[in-house]
Amino acid sequence: MTVARLYIIPAADGKSAEMESALTALSATVRAADGCEGVELLRDLGNEHRFIFIEKWTSEEHHAKSFASLPEDALDGVQAAAGGPPDGSYYDYLVR
């Protein structure tokens, strides 16, 4: 059963390009993790400072293990460009 972990991440004013670069780099790290089935990155068309980062996992447990084993600096760029904390939740796929 695939689960999605969706994050809504705000970039600080003037840091949209930095956030895009940081999330693009993070997506490569996440994709390589055991149990990851893909990553999607979207930017809000009406608000260039709002990003959606979607991770697809074989299970919540795989996500938790991966998060715990991220390289120490994996989130540095995202944190440096953030305009506030991300909003994150797990989702079940109902229709694909």
Buried (B, 14 or more C-beta within 10 A) or exposed (E): EBBBBBBBBBBBEEBBEBBBEBBEBBBEBBEEBEBBEEBEBEBEEEEEBBBBBBBBBBEEEBBEBBBEEEEEEBBEBBEEBBBEEBEEEEEEEEEE
